[in-house]
Amino acid sequence: MVEVEVVYAAIDRQVLLSVTVPSGTNIRAALLQSGIGQIFPELDLAGCPVGIFGKVIVDADKRSVQPGDRIEIYRPLVADPKEVRRLRAAKAAEAKARNQ
């Protein structure tokens, strides 16, 4: 048996669950066994992006969990970070031009 953590941060709350799964369990199966799908029914556990300690796992169906893994479920980005920075820089430049 292997003990891992499953974490998810929704907009309004965060959940961290400890779960014990059989050795050799893949990441997707561990997510399903954790019960996080009952807490957040809107999650698509079969296709959502996941990672271990901040590193994205490309094929969660093939990678087995390791003792102490922290499986993180990622939400889709609301806005493109590059676009947000570009808009912020444009706004700052505009404010600077008005103050001169």
N, C-alpha and C positions, 0 to 999 in steps of 0.2 A: 504494500500500500504506500501511496505517495501523498503527502499533504501539500496543497497549493492554495493560493489566494486568488480570488476572482474579484475584480474591481470595476465599477462603472460609475461615472459621474454624469448624471443628468443635469439639466439646467437648474433644477430646484433642489436636488438632493444627491448625495453620494452614498454608495453601498460598498462595503468590503466584506466578502464572505470567505471563510476558511472551509475547504472541502477536502475530503480524503477520497482518492480514487485509486483503482488498481494500477500497478506498474504497467507501463506500456500504453496507457490511455492517451489518445491524442488530445490536442487543445480543444477542438470543437466538442468532443465528447465530454471533456471536463466542464466546459461551459454549460452544456445541457444538464449534466448531473448536479451542477451547483445550485440549481433552482432559481438563478437570476432571471430567467425568462418569466417566472411567475410574478416576480417583483416589478419587472419592466416588460409588460407584454408587447410593447411597441418595438422591442428589439428583434431584429432578424438574426438570430444566433447562427444560422446556417451560412450567412454571407457577410456579416459585419466585419470590419477590419479589427484585428486584434494585435497585441504585442506582448512582449515579456520585458518588464522593466524598461519601457520606453523604446524598445526596438521592435519595429513592425515585423510580424511573422507573415511571410508570403503565403505559405501553404499550411494552414492550421490543421488541415485534415491529416497531414503526414507527420508533423512534428509531435513527438511524445513529450508529455510533461516531465519535468525534473523536480526532485524534492526542493521545496522552497520557492518555486516559480510564482511570480505575481502576474497573472493573466489580466491584461488591461483591455477593456472593450472601448474602442474609439468611436466618437460621434462624428458625423460628417461636418466639414467646415461650413459655417454659415456664410462667410465671406472669404474671398481670396486674399491672403495676407499681403501679397504684392500690390493688389489694387488698393487695399486700405492704407498702406504706406504711401502710395502715390497720391491718394486723395489728401492725406494728412500733410504731405510736403507741399502740395499745391495750395492748401488752405493757409499754411504758415507763410508761404511766399506772398500770397495775396495780402495777408495781415501786415507783413513787413513793408510791402509797397504802399499800403495806406498810411502807415506811420511815418513815412519819410517825407 
